[in-house]
Amino acid sequence: MSILRKIWRLTLFLIWMWPFAIFSIFRGIGGRAGIKRVAYCTRAWGKFLVWNFGVKVKFTTSHPIEEGMLIVSNHQSYLDVLLHASLFPIRFTPKAEIRRWPVLGFYLGISRPVWIDRKNRQKSGELLNEFHRTLADGVSLLVYPEGTTTDGEHGMLPFKPTSFATVIGTDFKIQPVITHYFRDQDNWNPAWYGDQTLLPHVWKFLGRKATRVEVIALEPVTPLPGEDRKQLAARVEALMLEAMQKYNAQ
């Protein structure tokens, strides 16, 4: 049954990916306006893939999610990209090396992301300027400030403060979200981290009947007067860690 499920899901994905890619490319034409249009295409892409791959997402929030926010999440897996795309019309901020990944790199490229090259510090000013312009256009940015994935069961890595500079001295808000994957009867952790090889992990994931995950939107955070990026990053990190501890204690 598992192998049939894998074949079926891959077949649907391959059938659907090309029409979506062509449609998104055309929707993305038109400068800054195209970026916002393709953000909604990205959401449709995420919703389909989440359904197709059997990801059961529970989204918990006590307030409407505004556009043009810096969405900050803990990071555990390549699956984060799919499920967050299904929930928010966003512009991705992936690591530059993901461009070379098969399939995912191609698809992310269509979404007109802001590629992050951490090895090139000379472009940090250009990067922050593009972040600022994106939020000003009313398009939310998705960032994973840990910089890499973890198992999701032992807190978070210290946040890198670079992306938080985007909202310093502005009226832009930060939307923190907590992402939690569930271990089911097989006790498999959907997180992809450490020295795990990508393709075997993806193959295992494709054969699962369902993968359960909950995404919790915390209250938006506004920069305080005089607060710098490191202080803001530390404050958001502390809020998210506290929320994770309360969630795990339930």
Secondary structure, DSSP 8 states (H G I E B T S, - for coil): -HHHHHHHHHHHHHHHHHHHHHHHHHHT-SHHHHHHHHHHHHHHHHHHHHHHTTEEEEEE-SS---SS-EEEE----THHHHHHHHHS-EEE--BGGGGGSTTHHHHHHHT----B-TT-GGGHHHHHHHHHHHHHTT-EEEE-TTSS---SSS-------GGGGGTTTSS--EEEEEEEE---TT-------TT--HHHHHHHHHH-S-EEEEEEE---B---TT--HHHHHHHHHHHHHHHHHHHHT-
